[in-house]
Amino acid sequence: MSLKTFILAELYRGGVTYGLELARRFTGAGIVSWESVTHGSVYRALARLAEEGLVARYGEKKRRRNRKFYAITKAGRRSFEETLSAELAEPRTYRNPLNIAVACLRALPARRAVALLELRRKRLAEHEALADRVAREARGGGRAATYERLAAERILMKARAELFFAGSLADFLRIADTG
């Protein structure tokens, strides 16, 4: 997931804000998969989002500086939901977007978040079955088969851990939604 997706998530959840505040939120989110970003990166991403019609920019003259505030548009809301859905539906074991997506999930209503997690669990189960089959087929072979088996078993372990995590988070959201 990109910085643009994080910005859309923050605007989706938090309404109108300005770029410096978004940079602070990014730093405060503590998402391990991302390194820190500069204020300039945030403003460049906001400019691209505005060009794409995903955010609206409002100016306010304050002293000598023109502070720019940003809000998500209807198109931005749709784009964010579609992007988050796509990220959660794709079971990747490299550059795993799950930790980033989970940080953004709180922007959605609990029922929508649970539905996305259930979709992810379904896709992960398919991914798990494939890795399990590859690992079983590679047993007993030569050196190349051993590497293939070990790689498949690594993917299998990650898929099972993600299945557990996604299931636990979905259960938590269901309970939180009813309570």
N, C-alpha and C positions, 0 to 999 in steps of 0.2 A: 504494500500500500504506500501511497505517496504522501508527501507533505500536503499536496492539494486535498487529498481525501481527509487528512487530519483537520485541515482548516474547515472543510465543509461540515465535518462532524461537530466541531466546536460551534460553528454558526447555526447548525441545525438544532443543537441542544440549547445554546446560550443566547440566541438572538443577535442583536447589533453589538459590535465591538470594533476595536481598532487594531491595527497590525501589531503594535508593540505588545498589547495584551495577549494576542494570539501567540507571539513568540514566547512570552512568559508561561503561558499555559502549556506550550510544547515542552519547555524545559521542565516544568512541574509534573508533566505526565510520566516522566521517567521510563519511557519505552526503550527497552534494552536494544531492540533491533535497529534503532536509529541513533546516529550520533547527533550532537547538538547542531542547530542550524543558526545562521546569522539572521539578523533582522532584515537584511537585504533579501535573503532567500524567501522569507515570509512575504515581503512586499512584492517581489517578482511573481511568486505564486498567486498572490491576490490579484495582481494585474492580469495574469493569464486567465484566472477564473472570471474576472470582470469582462474580459474580451470574449470569453465563451458564453457569457450571459448567465453564469452560474452564481455569481454574487453581484450585488448592487453596491456602488460606492457613493457615499454621502460626504460632503465636506463641511467643516465648521471652522470658521476663522477664530483662532484663539491666540491672542497676543500677536506675535509676528509669524507664527507657524500656522499652516493650514492642516489641521488634524483631519484625517480621513477615517470615516467609520464604514464598516462593511456589514452587509446583511445577506443571508442566503435567499435566492429567488426560488420560485416554484420549480424551475428547470434544475436548479442546484439541488433541491431536495430530492427530485427524481434521480438525478445523477448519483447522488450520495447513496441512496437506497440500492440502486442497481449495482454500483461499484462494490458496496459492502456485501451484497448478495453473491456477486461473482467471486469475491475473495474468499468468502466462507464456504462456497460450494466447491472450490478447487482444492483437493487434498494434496498439497505440496509438502515434501519433506525437506526441501531446501528453501532458504529465504522464507521461512514459514510466516505467513501473514496473521496467524491466529492471535498472537499476543497483541498485535496492533489492532486487529479487528475487534478484539474483546474490549480494548480501551475505548473504541468508538461505539460499541454496542449499546452502551448506556444511553446514547442519544435516542435510540429507538424505543417505542413502547415495548413492554416486556413480552407481550404475545408475539409481536413481529420478531423480536430477538430470539425467542424460543423456536419459532418456525425456521429461522435461518440456521440455528444450531442443529435442529433435527435434520435439515437437509444436509448439513455438513457431516453429521454422523452417518447418514445413509451413504454418502459418497466415500467417506473414510472406510466404511465396512467393505465396500467394493474394492477399494485400494488395498485393504488388509488381506482380502481373499486372494488377490493377485500376487502380492508379495509372499504370502504363505505358499502358494502353488509353486512359485519360482524357487523358493528356498527348498521345498521338498524335492523338486525335480533335480536340483543341483547337488543333492547329497550323493556321496559315493563316487563322484567324478574326480577328475585330476585337479591340478593346481588352479586352472582357469575356473573350474566349477566351484572350487572353494571360495575364490574371490566373489563370484556371483552369489553364492549362498550367503556369505557374510554380509554383502551389501543388501541382499533381500531381507535378511534377518534384522539388520539395522533399521531398515524402512518399516518392517513389521513391528518392531518395538516402539518406534515413534508413532506409528498409526494407532497402536493399542493405547498408548499414553494419551494421545489426542482424543481418541474415542472416549476414554474415561473422563478427561477434562471437559469435553464438550457436553457429555451427559450430565456431569456434576453441575456445570454452570446452568444448563437448561433446567435441571431440577430446582436449583436455587432460585432462578428467575420465576419459575412456576409458583413456588412457595411465596416469594416476595409479591407476586402479582395478586395472589389471593388474600394475602395478609395485609 
